[in-house]
Amino acid sequence: MSGCRIEPLQPELFDSFVELIAALAEYEHLDPPDAAARERLYQDAFEQTPPRYRALVALEGRSVCGYCIYLETYSSFLARPTLYVEDIFVHPNWRGQGIGKALMQELARRAQQQGCGRMEWIVLDWNEPAHRFYASLGAERLPQWQLYRMTEETIARLANA
């Protein structure tokens, strides 16, 4: 790995962190967070107790070159927490240097410390480089599970039905 170090996100790195979220959105052909979403991201990380999510950043000197967002869910079958990885992203200029692996290793250490029975995340079906990367780490693809999603509008429609 390059000279990158992995650290928890701090408020002074937030703008660089959000720039990487926007870069991930571009890569995934999604809209980046707007100003209101950026404010919620800040509040949810630094002003909520406990925080709604946690984030790690990969730093090369003072440059943020990668990040991950994670949170804890719960498995009723294992009766243990699951470390859920919402995002993991390394800026294209920094790829191939072991930074993604270092982020995943730090997530695995945190999962162990928190007594998690597993780690889970979602990968877009077309993202073959990500599929190969996770397979190289020993992760198992679960083809029998299908992701379902309700948006804010469908949640409201169901809640008010």
C-alpha positions in Angstrom: 0.0 0.0 0.0 1.1 3.6 -0.5 1.7 5.7 2.6 -2.1 6.0 3.2 -3.4 5.7 6.7 -7.0 4.9 7.6 -8.7 7.1 10.2 -12.2 7.9 11.4 -13.8 10.9 9.5 -13.3 14.2 11.3 -15.2 17.4 10.7 -12.2 19.2 9.1 -12.1 16.4 6.4 -15.9 16.5 5.7 -15.7 18.6 2.4 -13.1 16.2 0.9 -15.2 13.3 2.1 -18.3 14.7 0.3 -16.3 15.3 -2.9 -15.5 11.6 -2.9 -19.2 10.7 -2.4 -19.9 12.9 -5.4 -17.2 11.0 -7.4 -18.8 7.7 -6.4 -22.2 9.0 -7.5 -20.7 10.0 -10.9 -19.1 6.5 -11.3 -22.5 4.9 -10.5 -24.4 7.2 -12.8 -26.4 8.7 -9.8 -27.1 12.2 -8.7 -24.6 13.5 -6.1 -25.9 14.7 -2.7 -27.4 18.2 -2.9 -26.9 20.9 -0.4 -29.6 19.6 2.0 -28.2 16.1 1.8 -24.7 17.3 2.5 -26.0 19.1 5.6 -27.8 15.9 6.8 -24.6 13.9 6.1 -22.7 16.3 8.4 -25.4 16.3 11.1 -25.8 12.5 11.0 -22.1 11.9 11.4 -21.2 14.6 14.0 -24.3 16.0 15.7 -26.4 12.9 16.3 -25.9 10.8 19.4 -25.2 8.1 18.6 -24.1 8.9 15.0 -26.5 7.5 12.3 -23.4 6.2 10.4 -19.7 6.0 10.8 -17.1 6.7 8.2 -13.4 6.0 7.7 -11.1 7.9 5.3 -7.9 6.9 3.6 -5.4 9.7 3.8 -2.2 10.3 1.8 -0.6 13.2 3.6 -3.6 15.6 3.9 -5.4 14.3 0.8 -8.4 12.1 1.3 -8.0 9.4 -1.3 -10.8 7.0 -0.3 -13.6 6.4 2.2 -16.1 4.0 3.5 -19.4 4.5 5.3 -20.6 1.7 7.6 -23.2 1.1 10.3 -24.5 -1.8 12.4 -27.6 -3.8 11.6 -28.7 -7.0 13.4 -29.2 -10.6 12.5 -32.0 -12.3 14.3 -30.7 -15.7 13.1 -27.2 -15.2 14.4 -28.4 -13.0 17.3 -25.4 -10.8 16.6 -24.8 -7.5 14.9 -23.8 -7.2 11.2 -21.5 -4.6 10.0 -23.1 -3.2 6.9 -20.9 -1.3 4.4 -23.0 1.4 2.7 -20.2 2.8 0.6 -16.5 2.1 -0.1 -14.7 4.1 -2.7 -11.1 4.9 -3.7 -10.5 7.8 -6.0 -9.4 6.5 -9.5 -6.1 8.3 -9.1 -5.3 6.2 -6.0 -6.5 2.7 -7.1 -4.2 -0.3 -7.4 -2.2 0.7 -4.3 -4.0 -1.5 -1.7 -6.2 1.3 -0.3 -9.4 -0.5 -0.8 -8.0 -3.6 0.8 -6.8 -1.5 3.7 -10.3 0.0 4.2 -11.8 -3.5 4.1 -9.3 -4.8 6.6 -10.0 -2.0 9.0 -13.8 -2.7 8.6 -13.1 -6.4 9.4 -11.2 -5.4 12.5 -14.0 -3.2 13.6 -16.6 -5.9 12.9 -14.5 -8.3 15.1 -14.3 -5.7 17.9 -18.0 -5.1 17.7 -18.8 -8.9 17.9 -20.3 -8.9 14.4 -21.3 -12.3 12.9 -20.9 -11.0 9.4 -20.2 -8.0 7.1 -22.5 -7.2 4.2 -22.7 -4.8 1.3 -24.3 -4.4 -2.1 -22.6 -4.1 -5.4 -24.2 -3.0 -8.7 -24.5 -5.9 -11.1 -22.4 -4.2 -13.8 -19.5 -3.4 -11.6 -17.2 -6.3 -12.5 -14.0 -4.7 -11.1 -15.8 -4.5 -7.7 -17.0 -8.1 -8.0 -13.5 -9.3 -8.7 -12.0 -7.2 -5.8 -14.4 -8.6 -3.3 -14.0 -12.2 -4.5 -10.2 -11.7 -4.1 -10.8 -10.9 -0.4 -12.8 -14.1 0.0 -16.3 -12.5 0.0 -19.2 -14.6 -1.2 -21.7 -13.4 -3.7 -25.3 -14.2 -2.7 -27.3 -14.7 -5.9 -30.3 -16.1 -4.0 -31.0 -12.8 -2.3 -32.7 -10.0 -4.1 -32.6 -6.4 -3.0 -35.9 -4.5 -2.6 -36.2 -0.8 -2.0 -38.8 1.7 -1.1 -38.2 5.3 -1.8 -39.3 8.2 0.4 -42.5 8.5 -1.8 -43.4 4.8 -1.6 -42.7 4.8 2.2 -45.1 7.8 2.6 -47.7 6.1 0.4 -47.6 2.9 2.5 -47.4 4.8 5.8 -50.5 6.8 4.9 -52.5 4.0 3.3 
